[in-house]
Amino acid sequence: MYKVWNFLTEYSLFLVIGAIVALIWANVDYQSYHAFVEFKLIDDFIIGHAHIDAEGHVHRTLTLHYLINDVLMAFFFAIAGKEVWEAVILEDGSLRGKKAATPLIATIGGMIGPISIYLGMAWLFGSTTYDAVANGWAIPTATDIAFSYLVGRLVFGAGHPAVRFLLLLAIADDAAGLIILAIFYPSGELAPVWLLLSVAAAIGVFVLANWLPRRLDRGKQHRPNSTWVREKLSFFPYLIAAALSWYGFQEAGIHPALGLLPIIPTIPHADRAFGLFADAERHLTDLLNAIEHGLKTPVEIVLFFFGLANAGVLFSAIGDATWLVLAGLIIGKPVGIWLFGTFASNVLKLGLPEGMRNADLFVLGCVAAIGFTVSLFIASVAFDAGPVQDAAKMGALFSFFAAVLAVVCGRLLRVQKIDG
């Protein structure tokens, strides 16, 4: 079974520490915290927040916040994208075939439920509130894969089939979240022609560094060309392509944190994957897994700074958006996953994994209601800096209480914990 503890202590713990430091700092001295986050690194640069001067020229300012959220977080989303890519494309991928059908349908419910609760409650609060918060509809759709997985193991036990089900659901949720960010939350005015740069970078690096060496090695047992590319060039061609793709996303107006995703399918990868958090993953030596392993320490640091730069909200910022995000997560997620999962297993006759009950779906939905990382990220792009954004971020932080709800529901619904 999967070993998640190292991932949690090395990735998520750094994120939590950053978030706690940010909360304390912001509530002790908000002015210095805000000055730190929005510190200007380079003015009038090729990357950064865009602003138009009096003459109509576009200038970009690279701030610390932009560097963290838009540049460095691209590596975090690249790792998430890598897991989704392997789950979909590989022959033994976890999101292929009938085994993934029920989790995928449950994932749809786990997104429709939170959106319905969020927008429905906002409408009940009145048109003024609805207009102010409507753009944040996607915030409660997120599932923090690492924390949810940890809580799932605590509630169900490491050997329970619901833990595997949760992992499939979380990966699918990540994939949907990436699509939502790309389509519904552009970072600026859309200029889709710039995406041709990303496409060209992906095709170019695939042909020159992947397909062509393998083509030249046909019939050659020792694969001299592929070996030379791997040993001499390593990941550098893909790094250059990634930089070009990222720049294409920025100029296209699509959130640049997603800019590395087109390059992932071009990187040579193993013909199988053992799954996210699998201990056996460290034994894979293909370039894609080697890059992921190389990003481990940098991403640890990035997640600390992401928590530091995004979780610094005043406790007084609690408002309507806080309760809407929280309700979407702790009510919409469990209900949506339970309804759609039950429909898939009972009505569509797709079934559940052996040893898993329909009641376990509701508990699993409570576990998946921990939004945190991606919810914070979406809140930062859904709203401009200000009270509504801060209130929404507070809702994302409060989603940790879903862990308590999961434990309570697990006991009330008599979850049979299976260790091992």
C-alpha positions as CSV (number, residue, x, y, z in Angstrom):
1,M,0.0,0.0,0.0
2,Y,1.0,3.6,-0.5
3,K,3.3,5.4,1.9
4,V,2.1,9.0,2.2
5,W,3.8,10.1,5.4
6,N,7.0,11.4,3.8
7,F,5.0,13.4,1.2
8,L,2.9,14.9,3.9
9,T,5.7,15.9,6.2
10,E,7.9,17.2,3.4
11,Y,5.3,18.9,1.2
12,S,2.1,19.6,3.2
13,L,3.7,20.4,6.5
14,F,5.8,23.1,4.8
15,L,2.6,24.5,3.4
16,V,0.8,24.5,6.8
17,I,3.8,26.2,8.4
18,G,3.8,28.9,5.8
19,A,0.0,29.4,6.3
20,I,0.3,29.6,10.0
21,V,3.2,32.1,9.9
22,A,1.1,34.2,7.4
23,L,-1.9,34.2,9.6
24,I,0.0,35.3,12.7
25,W,2.1,37.9,10.8
26,A,-1.0,39.4,9.1
27,N,-3.0,39.7,12.3
28,V,0.0,41.2,14.2
29,D,1.2,43.7,11.6
30,Y,-0.9,43.6,8.4
31,Q,0.9,46.5,6.7
32,S,4.3,44.9,6.9
33,Y,2.9,41.6,5.7
34,H,1.2,43.2,2.7
35,A,4.3,45.1,1.9
36,F,6.3,41.9,1.9
37,V,3.8,40.0,-0.3
38,E,3.5,42.8,-2.9
39,F,7.2,43.7,-2.8
40,K,8.3,44.8,-6.3
41,L,11.3,42.7,-7.5
42,I,11.6,44.2,-11.0
43,D,9.6,47.0,-12.6
44,D,8.9,47.2,-16.3
45,F,9.9,43.5,-16.9
46,I,9.0,40.8,-19.5
47,I,7.0,38.9,-16.9
48,G,4.7,40.0,-14.0
49,H,1.4,41.8,-13.4
50,A,0.4,43.7,-16.5
51,H,-0.7,47.4,-16.3
52,I,-1.4,49.9,-19.1
53,D,0.2,53.4,-18.9
54,A,-1.4,56.6,-20.0
55,E,-0.1,56.1,-23.6
56,G,-1.7,52.7,-23.9
57,H,1.5,50.7,-23.5
58,V,1.5,47.4,-21.5
59,H,4.1,47.2,-18.7
60,R,4.7,44.3,-16.4
61,T,5.9,44.4,-12.8
62,L,7.3,41.3,-11.2
63,T,6.2,41.2,-7.6
64,L,7.0,38.6,-5.0
65,H,3.4,37.4,-5.1
66,Y,3.5,37.0,-8.9
67,L,6.8,35.1,-8.6
68,I,5.3,32.7,-6.2
69,N,1.8,32.2,-7.5
70,D,2.3,32.5,-11.2
71,V,5.9,31.3,-11.8
72,L,7.0,29.0,-9.0
73,M,3.6,27.3,-8.5
74,A,3.8,26.1,-12.1
75,F,6.1,23.4,-10.8
76,F,3.5,22.3,-8.3
77,F,0.8,22.1,-11.0
78,A,3.3,20.3,-13.2
79,I,3.6,17.5,-10.7
80,A,-0.2,17.3,-10.4
81,G,-0.5,17.3,-14.2
82,K,2.1,14.5,-14.4
83,E,0.0,12.3,-12.1
84,V,-3.2,13.0,-14.1
85,W,-1.3,12.3,-17.4
86,E,-0.1,9.0,-16.2
87,A,-3.5,8.0,-14.8
88,V,-5.1,8.7,-18.1
89,I,-2.6,7.6,-20.8
90,L,-0.8,4.5,-19.4
91,E,-2.3,1.1,-20.0
92,D,-2.6,0.5,-16.2
93,G,-3.5,4.1,-15.5
94,S,-5.9,4.5,-12.6
95,L,-8.4,6.6,-14.6
96,R,-8.8,4.1,-17.4
97,G,-11.5,1.6,-17.9
98,K,-14.5,0.5,-15.8
99,K,-12.6,0.7,-12.5
100,A,-12.5,4.5,-12.8
101,A,-16.1,4.9,-13.8
102,T,-17.7,5.3,-10.4
103,P,-15.0,7.5,-9.0
104,L,-15.2,9.8,-12.1
105,I,-19.0,10.1,-11.8
106,A,-18.6,10.7,-8.0
107,T,-16.1,13.5,-8.9
108,I,-18.7,15.2,-11.0
109,G,-21.1,15.1,-8.1
110,G,-18.2,16.4,-5.9
111,M,-18.1,19.5,-8.1
112,I,-21.8,20.1,-8.9
113,G,-22.7,19.8,-5.2
114,P,-20.3,22.5,-4.0
115,I,-21.2,24.8,-6.9
116,S,-24.9,24.4,-6.3
117,I,-24.6,25.1,-2.5
118,Y,-22.3,28.0,-3.0
119,L,-24.3,29.8,-5.7
120,G,-27.7,28.8,-4.1
121,M,-26.8,30.2,-0.7
122,A,-25.3,33.3,-2.3
123,W,-28.6,33.8,-4.2
124,L,-30.5,33.5,-0.9
125,F,-28.3,36.1,0.7
126,G,-29.5,38.6,-1.9
127,S,-28.4,40.1,-5.2
128,T,-25.7,42.3,-3.7
129,T,-24.0,39.4,-2.1
130,Y,-24.5,37.2,-5.1
131,D,-22.9,39.7,-7.5
132,A,-20.0,40.2,-5.1
133,V,-19.2,36.5,-4.7
134,A,-20.5,34.7,-7.8
135,N,-17.1,34.6,-9.5
136,G,-15.8,32.4,-6.7
137,W,-18.1,29.5,-7.6
138,A,-15.1,27.2,-8.3
139,I,-13.3,27.7,-4.9
140,P,-15.2,24.9,-3.1
141,T,-14.8,22.4,-5.9
142,A,-11.2,21.7,-5.0
143,T,-9.9,18.7,-3.0
144,D,-6.5,18.9,-1.3
145,I,-5.1,15.6,-2.4
146,A,-2.4,15.2,0.3
147,F,-4.4,16.2,3.3
148,S,-7.5,14.3,2.1
149,Y,-5.4,11.2,1.6
150,L,-4.0,11.4,5.1
151,V,-7.4,11.9,6.7
152,G,-8.8,9.1,4.6
153,R,-6.2,6.7,6.0
154,L,-7.0,7.8,9.5
155,V,-10.7,7.3,9.0
156,F,-10.8,4.2,6.9
157,G,-7.4,2.6,7.5
158,A,-4.6,2.1,5.0
159,G,-6.1,-1.1,3.7
160,H,-9.7,0.1,3.1
161,P,-10.8,0.2,-0.6
162,A,-12.3,3.6,0.0
163,V,-8.8,5.0,0.3
164,R,-8.0,3.9,-3.3
165,F,-11.4,5.3,-4.4
166,L,-10.5,8.6,-2.7
167,L,-7.2,8.8,-4.5
168,L,-8.8,8.2,-7.9
169,L,-11.4,10.9,-7.1
170,A,-8.8,13.4,-6.0
171,I,-6.7,12.9,-9.2
172,A,-9.8,13.4,-11.3
173,D,-10.7,16.4,-9.2
174,D,-7.2,17.9,-9.9
175,A,-7.7,17.4,-13.6
176,A,-11.0,19.2,-13.5
177,G,-9.5,22.0,-11.4
178,L,-6.8,22.5,-14.0
179,I,-9.4,22.8,-16.7
180,I,-11.5,25.2,-14.7
181,L,-8.5,27.5,-14.0
182,A,-7.5,27.5,-17.7
183,I,-11.0,28.3,-19.0
184,F,-12.8,30.3,-16.4
185,Y,-10.0,32.3,-14.7
186,P,-7.9,33.9,-17.3
187,S,-5.1,36.1,-15.9
188,G,-5.7,38.9,-18.4
189,E,-7.2,39.8,-21.7
190,L,-7.3,36.7,-23.8
191,A,-4.9,36.6,-26.8
192,P,-5.2,32.9,-27.8
193,V,-2.7,33.3,-30.7
194,W,0.1,33.2,-28.1
195,L,-0.9,29.6,-27.3
196,L,0.8,28.7,-30.6
197,L,4.1,29.4,-28.9
198,S,3.2,26.7,-26.3
199,V,2.1,24.3,-28.9
200,A,5.3,24.9,-31.0
201,A,7.5,24.4,-27.9
202,A,5.8,21.2,-27.0
203,I,5.9,19.8,-30.6
204,G,9.5,21.0,-31.1
205,V,10.9,19.4,-28.0
206,F,9.0,16.2,-28.5
207,V,10.3,15.8,-32.0
208,L,13.9,16.8,-31.4
209,A,14.5,15.4,-27.9
210,N,12.1,12.4,-27.8
211,W,10.8,11.1,-31.2
212,L,13.8,11.7,-33.4
213,P,16.4,10.0,-31.2
214,R,14.1,7.0,-30.9
215,R,13.5,7.0,-34.6
216,L,17.2,7.0,-35.3
217,D,17.7,4.2,-32.9
218,R,15.4,1.8,-34.6
219,G,17.1,-1.6,-34.9
220,K,20.0,-0.5,-32.6
221,Q,19.9,-2.4,-29.4
222,H,22.1,0.0,-27.4
223,R,20.0,3.1,-28.5
224,P,23.0,5.4,-28.9
225,N,21.1,8.5,-29.9
226,S,18.5,8.3,-27.1
227,T,21.2,7.5,-24.6
228,W,23.3,10.5,-25.7
229,V,20.3,12.9,-25.5
230,R,19.4,11.6,-22.0
231,E,23.0,11.7,-20.6
232,K,24.2,14.9,-22.3
233,L,21.1,17.0,-22.6
234,S,19.1,15.6,-19.7
235,F,16.1,17.8,-18.9
236,F,17.4,21.0,-20.4
237,P,15.5,20.8,-23.7
238,Y,12.3,20.4,-21.7
239,L,13.2,23.2,-19.4
240,I,13.7,25.6,-22.4
241,A,10.4,24.4,-23.9
242,A,8.7,24.8,-20.5
243,A,9.9,28.4,-20.3
244,L,8.6,29.2,-23.8
245,S,5.2,27.5,-23.0
246,W,4.9,29.4,-19.7
247,Y,5.5,32.7,-21.5
248,G,2.9,31.7,-24.2
249,F,0.4,31.2,-21.4
250,Q,1.2,34.5,-19.8
251,E,0.8,36.4,-23.0
252,A,-2.3,34.5,-24.0
253,G,-4.0,35.6,-20.8
254,I,-4.4,32.1,-19.4
255,H,-3.1,31.6,-15.9
256,P,0.7,31.0,-16.4
257,A,0.9,28.6,-13.4
258,L,-0.6,26.1,-15.9
259,G,2.0,26.9,-18.5
260,L,4.1,23.8,-18.0
261,L,1.3,21.3,-18.6
262,P,1.7,21.1,-22.4
263,I,5.3,19.9,-22.0
264,I,4.5,17.0,-19.7
265,P,3.2,14.6,-22.5
266,T,6.4,15.2,-24.5
267,I,8.8,13.9,-21.8
268,P,9.9,10.2,-22.0
269,H,8.1,8.2,-19.4
270,A,7.8,4.7,-18.1
271,D,5.2,2.3,-19.5
272,R,3.6,2.0,-16.1
273,A,2.9,4.0,-13.0
274,F,2.5,2.7,-9.4
275,G,0.3,5.6,-8.4
276,L,0.6,8.8,-6.4
277,F,2.4,8.3,-3.1
278,A,3.5,4.8,-4.1
279,D,6.8,3.9,-2.6
280,A,7.7,2.0,-5.7
281,E,7.6,5.2,-7.7
282,R,11.1,6.1,-6.5
283,H,12.5,3.1,-8.4
284,L,11.3,4.4,-11.8
285,T,14.2,6.0,-13.7
286,D,12.5,7.4,-16.7
287,L,13.1,11.1,-17.4
288,L,9.6,12.1,-16.4
289,N,9.9,10.5,-13.0
290,A,13.5,11.7,-12.6
291,I,12.3,15.3,-13.1
292,E,9.5,14.8,-10.6
293,H,11.9,13.5,-8.0
294,G,14.3,16.4,-8.8
295,L,11.4,18.9,-8.2
296,K,10.7,17.4,-4.7
297,T,12.8,19.8,-2.6
298,P,12.1,22.9,-4.7
299,V,8.4,22.3,-4.5
300,E,8.6,21.9,-0.7
301,I,10.0,25.4,-0.5
302,V,7.5,26.8,-3.1
303,L,4.6,25.4,-1.0
304,F,5.9,27.1,2.1
305,F,6.1,30.4,0.3
306,F,2.7,29.8,-1.3
307,G,1.2,29.4,2.2
308,L,3.1,32.4,3.4
309,A,2.0,34.6,0.5
310,N,-1.7,33.6,0.3
311,A,-2.9,32.7,3.8
312,G,-2.2,36.0,5.5
313,V,-5.8,37.2,6.1
314,L,-7.2,39.1,9.0
315,F,-9.6,37.1,11.3
316,S,-11.9,40.1,11.0
317,A,-12.1,39.3,7.3
318,I,-14.6,36.5,8.0
319,G,-17.7,37.3,5.9
320,D,-20.3,35.9,3.5
321,A,-17.7,34.4,1.2
322,T,-16.2,32.5,4.1
323,W,-19.5,30.7,4.9
324,L,-20.3,30.1,1.3
325,V,-17.0,28.4,0.6
326,L,-17.2,26.4,3.8
327,A,-20.8,25.3,3.1
328,G,-19.9,24.4,-0.5
329,L,-17.1,22.2,0.8
330,I,-18.5,20.5,3.9
331,I,-22.1,20.2,2.6
332,G,-21.9,20.2,-1.1
333,K,-18.9,17.8,-1.4
334,P,-20.3,15.0,0.8
335,V,-23.8,15.2,-0.6
336,G,-22.7,15.5,-4.2
337,I,-20.2,12.6,-4.0
338,W,-22.7,10.4,-2.2
339,L,-25.6,11.1,-4.6
340,F,-23.6,10.7,-7.8
341,G,-21.6,7.8,-6.5
342,T,-24.7,5.9,-5.3
343,F,-26.3,6.6,-8.7
344,A,-23.3,5.2,-10.5
345,S,-23.0,2.1,-8.3
346,N,-26.7,1.2,-7.9
347,V,-28.6,2.7,-10.8
348,L,-25.9,2.4,-13.5
349,K,-24.8,-0.9,-12.0
350,L,-21.1,0.2,-12.1
351,G,-20.6,-1.0,-8.6
352,L,-18.2,-0.1,-5.8
353,P,-14.9,-1.7,-4.9
354,E,-15.4,-4.9,-2.9
355,G,-15.6,-4.1,0.8
356,M,-17.0,-0.6,0.3
357,R,-20.5,0.5,1.1
358,N,-22.7,3.3,-0.2
359,A,-22.5,4.9,3.3
360,D,-18.8,5.0,2.9
361,L,-19.3,7.4,0.0
362,F,-20.7,10.1,2.3
363,V,-17.8,9.7,4.7
364,L,-15.4,9.8,1.8
365,G,-17.1,13.0,0.6
366,C,-16.4,14.6,4.0
367,V,-12.8,13.7,3.7
368,A,-12.6,15.2,0.2
369,A,-14.1,18.4,1.5
370,I,-10.6,19.6,2.6
371,G,-10.0,22.2,0.0
372,F,-7.0,24.2,1.3
373,T,-4.2,24.4,-1.4
374,V,-6.1,24.6,-4.6
375,S,-9.0,26.4,-3.0
376,L,-6.6,29.1,-1.8
377,F,-5.1,29.3,-5.2
378,I,-8.5,29.7,-6.9
379,A,-9.6,32.3,-4.4
380,S,-6.5,34.4,-5.2
381,V,-7.4,34.5,-8.9
382,A,-11.2,34.6,-8.6
383,F,-11.3,37.9,-6.7
384,D,-9.2,41.0,-6.6
385,A,-7.3,41.6,-3.4
386,G,-9.7,42.9,-0.8
387,P,-12.3,41.8,1.7
388,V,-14.1,39.3,-0.5
389,Q,-10.9,37.5,-1.4
390,D,-9.8,37.5,2.2
391,A,-13.1,36.1,3.3
392,A,-13.0,33.4,0.6
393,K,-9.5,32.4,1.7
394,M,-10.7,32.1,5.3
395,G,-13.3,29.6,4.1
396,A,-10.6,27.6,2.4
397,L,-8.5,27.6,5.6
398,F,-11.6,26.6,7.7
399,S,-12.1,23.6,5.4
400,F,-9.7,21.7,7.7
401,F,-12.7,21.2,10.0
402,A,-13.9,18.7,7.4
403,A,-11.4,16.3,8.9
404,V,-13.3,16.4,12.2
405,L,-16.6,16.0,10.4
406,A,-15.1,13.0,8.6
407,V,-14.0,11.3,11.8
408,V,-17.4,11.9,13.4
409,C,-19.4,10.7,10.4
410,G,-17.1,7.7,10.1
411,R,-18.0,6.6,13.6
412,L,-21.7,7.4,13.3
413,L,-21.9,5.4,10.0
414,R,-19.9,2.6,11.5
415,V,-17.0,2.6,9.1
416,Q,-15.0,-0.6,9.4
417,K,-11.4,0.5,9.6
418,I,-9.0,-1.8,7.8
419,D,-5.3,-1.4,8.5
420,G,-2.5,-2.8,6.4
